[in-house]
Amino acid sequence: MSVNPVVGEEKMNELVSEFWPVQPEPGSVADQLIKKGEARGEARGITHEKANTIRILQSILGVAESTNEELSGKSLSELQATIETLRKQIGNRFNE
């Protein structure tokens, strides 16, 4: 492709499919690895989202915000428990 600019991505995909017609089948090792990678990506996104929520709630409360290092070692359930605790603290401040 780098030598011949005429061969684009679509043509390259056709050539590869013609000479190497392999696709991961459901339940295969390749399929399992793909699913595992997707699940990890989702988990990282959820973890990042929860960490941001924690920092926002801490900011609202006026307390020191947690660092990436402090939050990265926690499980999703621990992060969710921290969020709930912070939400309760905010609710208590409004009820005073």
TILUM-598312 format. One line per 10 residues: number of its first residue (from 1); their letters; for each residue x, y, z of C-alpha. Coordinates in nm, 2 decimals, padded with zeros to 4 digits. Last residue first. Example, Ala and Ser with C-alpha at 12.3 -4.5 7.8 and 13.67 -1.06 7.14 Angstrom:
residues 2
2) SA) 01.37,-00.11,00.71 | 01.23,-00.45,00.78 $
end
This chain:
residues 96
96) ENFRNGIQKR) -02.94,02.13,05.76 | -03.12,01.93,05.49 | -02.91,02.07,05.21 | -02.59,01.97,05.38 | -02.73,01.62,05.45 | -02.80,01.57,05.08 | -02.45,01.66,04.99 | -02.32,01.41,05.24 | -02.56,01.15,05.11 | -02.43,01.21,04.76 $
86) LTEITAQLES) -02.07,01.17,04.88 | -02.15,00.83,05.04 | -02.33,00.71,04.73 | -02.04,00.80,04.51 | -01.80,00.63,04.74 | -02.02,00.31,04.73 | -02.01,00.33,04.35 | -01.63,00.35,04.34 | -01.61,00.05,04.58 | -01.85,-00.14,04.36 $
76) LSKGSLEENT) -01.65,-00.06,04.05 | -01.33,-00.18,04.22 | -01.08,00.06,04.36 | -00.71,00.07,04.27 | -00.76,00.34,04.00 | -00.92,00.58,04.25 | -00.63,00.67,04.47 | -00.38,00.67,04.18 | -00.61,00.89,03.97 | -00.62,01.14,04.26 $
66) SEAVGLISQL) -00.91,01.21,04.48 | -01.04,01.57,04.51 | -00.98,01.75,04.84 | -01.31,01.85,05.00 | -01.53,02.15,04.90 | -01.85,01.94,04.90 | -01.93,02.04,04.54 | -01.57,01.96,04.44 | -01.60,01.62,04.61 | -01.91,01.55,04.41 $
56) IRITNAKEHT) -01.73,01.65,04.09 | -01.43,01.43,04.18 | -01.65,01.13,04.25 | -01.84,01.17,03.92 | -01.51,01.19,03.73 | -01.40,00.86,03.90 | -01.73,00.70,03.81 | -01.70,00.80,03.44 | -01.34,00.67,03.43 | -01.44,00.34,03.59 $
46) IGRAEGRAEG) -01.73,00.31,03.34 | -01.50,00.37,03.04 | -01.24,00.13,03.18 | -01.51,-00.13,03.22 | -01.63,-00.08,02.87 | -01.28,-00.12,02.73 | -01.23,-00.43,02.94 | -01.55,-00.58,02.81 | -01.45,-00.51,02.45 | -01.11,-00.68,02.50 $
36) KKILQDAVSG) -01.28,-00.98,02.65 | -01.52,-01.00,02.36 | -01.23,-00.99,02.11 | -01.04,-01.25,02.31 | -01.34,-01.48,02.32 | -01.39,-01.44,01.94 | -01.03,-01.52,01.87 | -01.05,-01.83,02.10 | -01.35,-01.95,01.92 | -01.70,-01.93,02.08 $
26) PEPQVPWFES) -01.86,-01.76,01.79 | -01.64,-01.78,01.48 | -01.35,-01.55,01.43 | -01.32,-01.47,01.06 | -01.08,-01.63,00.81 | -01.07,-01.59,00.44 | -00.70,-01.53,00.40 | -00.62,-01.50,00.03 | -00.94,-01.35,-00.09 | -01.02,-01.17,00.23 $
16) VLENMKEEGV) -00.68,-01.01,00.23 | -00.72,-00.90,-00.13 | -01.07,-00.76,-00.07 | -00.95,-00.57,00.24 | -00.66,-00.42,00.04 | -00.91,-00.31,-00.23 | -01.12,-00.13,00.04 | -00.82,00.03,00.21 | -00.68,00.17,-00.11 | -00.45,00.03,-00.37 $
6) VPNVSM) -00.38,00.32,-00.60 | -00.11,00.46,-00.37 | 00.12,00.17,-00.47 | 00.44,00.17,-00.27 | 00.28,00.24,00.07 | 00.00,00.00,00.00 $
end
